């Protein structure tokens, strides 16, 4: 998937939540800010270390993740 190279998952960073590469900014935080009505420009102003590509990557990741189907593992 395009843009996912900017998203990392590391169990030692933010509890393993998906984050923007090199930052302790979770995808969930970015999506939550946008869902609360903030514009991308407002988010970038609040967090000047983010880039527009980071926000787009977070949106791409969230869209991809929401479409993923989770199948429970069979118990032995």
QUIQUINOR-V635015 format. One record per pair of residues at least 4 apart in sequence whose ideal C-beta (glycine too) atoms are under 6 Angstrom apart, sorted by the first residue. I is the first residue (numbers start at 0). J is the second residue. D is the distance in Angstrom with one decimal. If there is no record, write none. Layout:
i = {I,I}
j = {J,J}
d = {D,D}
//
This chain:
i = {0,2,2,2,5,5,5,6,6,6,7,7,8,10,12,13,13,13,16,17,17,18,19,19,24,26,26,27,29,29,30,30,32,32,37,37,39,43,49}
j = {63,55,56,59,20,53,56,17,56,60,18,20,17,15,18,18,23,25,25,26,60,25,24,53,28,57,60,31,54,57,34,61,37,42,41,42,54,49,53}
d = {5.3,5.9,4.1,4.2,5.2,5.9,3.8,5.2,5.6,4.8,5.6,4.8,5.3,4.2,5.9,5.4,5.7,5.5,4.7,4.4,5.9,5.3,4.7,4.7,5.9,4.5,5.2,5.9,5.9,4.1,6.0,5.0,4.8,5.1,4.3,5.4,5.3,5.7,4.7}
//
